[in-house]
């Protein structure tokens, strides 16, 4: 899929989510719906879900895929790197990422997007894994950054 096709797909997903999100402002319900839709719209998404920042720990939230790590080790891995750097992380090969957390050995590449609440605080991350290397790029990151803003959009 080329960049234009990918952008178009993400835009259609954003419209679909916006319509669905009219039913509730609950962020966990919105995360659940978002994870399900993203997982089923992209064949290269092997694990799609959220880790929520609760009491200083990253605890698994709504997700689609195989069993997840329940709590991620502090200050380790791609999810914590995205929080610490306050930016999305595109990891073409997870085996090259220092301090990688391997919840599922089949994961080969990863994309993590910080989720900000209404006050601008990071409250979660969207974490997407793929079974193939180089599955994600800056187009995915940019479009998903827009989509995750819908979670706290009233």
C-alpha positions as CSV (number, residue, x, y, z in Angstrom):
1,X,0.0,0.0,0.0
2,X,1.5,3.4,-1.0
3,X,1.4,6.4,1.3
4,X,-1.6,8.0,-0.4
5,X,-3.6,4.8,0.0
6,X,-2.5,4.5,3.6
7,X,-3.5,8.1,4.4
8,X,-6.9,7.6,2.8
9,X,-7.5,4.4,4.9
10,X,-6.6,6.2,8.1
11,X,-8.9,9.1,7.2
12,X,-11.8,6.7,6.6
13,X,-11.1,5.1,10.0
14,X,-11.0,8.5,11.7
15,X,-14.5,9.3,10.2
16,X,-15.8,5.9,11.3
17,X,-14.4,6.4,14.8
18,X,-15.8,9.9,15.1
19,X,-19.2,8.7,14.3
20,X,-19.0,5.8,16.8
21,X,-17.5,8.0,19.5
22,X,-20.7,10.2,19.5
23,X,-22.3,7.4,21.7
24,X,-19.9,7.9,24.6
25,X,-17.1,10.1,26.0
26,X,-15.7,7.3,28.1
27,X,-12.0,7.0,27.1
28,X,-11.7,3.2,27.8
29,X,-14.7,2.5,25.6
30,X,-13.2,4.6,22.9
31,X,-9.8,2.8,23.3
32,X,-11.6,-0.5,23.0
33,X,-13.3,0.4,19.8
34,X,-10.2,2.0,18.3
35,X,-8.1,-1.1,19.0
36,X,-10.7,-3.4,17.4
37,X,-11.1,-1.3,14.3
38,X,-7.4,-0.8,13.7
39,X,-6.6,-4.4,14.3
40,X,-9.2,-5.5,11.7
41,X,-8.4,-2.8,9.1
42,X,-4.7,-3.5,8.8
43,X,-3.5,-7.1,8.0
44,X,0.0,-6.3,9.3
45,X,-1.2,-5.3,12.8
46,X,-0.5,-8.4,14.9
47,X,-1.2,-6.8,18.3
48,X,-3.0,-3.5,18.7
49,X,-3.8,-1.9,22.1
50,X,-3.3,0.5,24.8
51,X,-1.1,0.7,27.9
52,X,-2.6,3.1,30.4
53,X,-0.4,5.1,32.8
54,X,-1.9,4.3,36.2
55,X,-0.2,5.3,39.4
56,X,3.1,5.6,37.6
57,X,2.9,2.2,35.9
58,X,2.0,1.2,32.3
59,X,-0.8,-1.2,32.7
60,X,-2.4,-3.0,29.8
61,X,-5.7,-1.5,28.7
62,X,-8.1,-2.5,25.9
63,X,-6.4,-4.5,23.1
64,X,-6.7,-7.0,20.3
65,X,-4.3,-9.8,19.9
66,X,-2.4,-12.4,21.9
67,X,-2.1,-12.2,25.7
68,X,-0.2,-9.1,26.7
69,X,2.2,-8.2,29.5
70,X,0.0,-6.9,32.2
71,X,2.4,-4.2,33.5
72,X,5.5,-3.1,31.6
73,X,8.8,-2.7,33.5
74,X,9.4,0.9,34.4
75,X,11.5,3.0,32.1
76,X,12.1,0.1,29.7
77,X,11.0,-0.6,26.2
78,X,9.4,1.3,23.4
79,X,6.3,2.3,25.3
80,X,8.3,4.0,28.1
81,X,10.6,5.6,25.5
82,X,7.6,7.2,23.8
83,X,6.4,8.6,27.1
84,X,9.9,9.8,28.2
85,X,10.5,11.5,24.8
86,X,6.9,12.7,24.4
87,X,6.9,11.5,20.8
88,X,5.8,8.6,18.7
89,X,8.3,5.8,18.2
90,X,8.7,3.9,14.9
91,X,10.8,0.8,15.5
92,X,11.6,-1.1,12.2
93,X,13.2,-4.0,14.0
94,X,12.4,-4.6,17.7
95,X,15.5,-6.7,18.1
96,X,17.6,-3.6,17.6
97,X,15.8,-1.6,20.3
98,X,17.8,-1.4,23.6
99,X,15.8,-2.6,26.6
100,X,13.0,-4.1,24.4
101,X,10.2,-5.8,26.3
102,X,9.2,-9.0,24.5
103,X,5.7,-9.8,25.5
104,X,5.4,-12.0,22.4
105,X,8.4,-13.3,20.6
106,X,6.6,-13.1,17.2
107,X,6.7,-9.3,17.2
108,X,9.3,-8.0,14.8
109,X,8.4,-4.3,14.4
110,X,6.5,-1.8,16.6
111,X,4.8,1.6,16.6
112,X,3.9,3.5,19.8
113,X,1.9,6.7,19.9
114,X,1.5,8.7,23.1
115,X,-2.1,9.5,24.1
116,X,-2.8,12.9,25.7
117,X,-5.8,13.8,27.8
118,X,-7.7,17.1,27.7
119,X,-5.1,18.8,29.9
120,X,-2.2,17.7,27.7
121,X,-0.9,15.0,30.0
122,X,0.2,11.6,28.6
123,X,-2.3,9.1,30.0
124,X,-1.6,6.1,27.8
125,X,0.1,4.9,24.7
126,X,-1.2,3.1,21.6
127,X,1.1,0.2,21.0
128,X,1.0,-1.7,17.7
129,X,3.2,-4.7,16.8
130,X,3.7,-6.5,13.6
131,X,5.1,-10.0,12.8
132,X,7.2,-8.5,10.0
133,X,10.1,-6.0,10.1
134,X,9.7,-2.5,8.7
135,X,5.9,-2.6,8.9
136,X,5.5,1.0,10.1
137,X,6.7,4.4,8.9
138,X,6.2,8.1,9.5
139,X,2.9,8.1,7.6
140,X,1.5,5.5,10.1
141,X,2.8,7.6,13.0
142,X,1.4,10.9,11.7
143,X,-2.0,9.5,10.9
144,X,-2.3,7.6,14.2
145,X,-1.3,10.7,16.1
146,X,-4.4,12.4,14.7
147,X,-6.6,9.4,15.4
148,X,-5.7,9.0,19.0
149,X,-6.7,12.6,19.6
150,X,-10.3,11.4,19.1
151,X,-10.2,9.5,22.4
152,X,-10.4,12.6,24.5
153,X,-12.1,14.8,21.9
154,X,-15.6,15.8,23.2
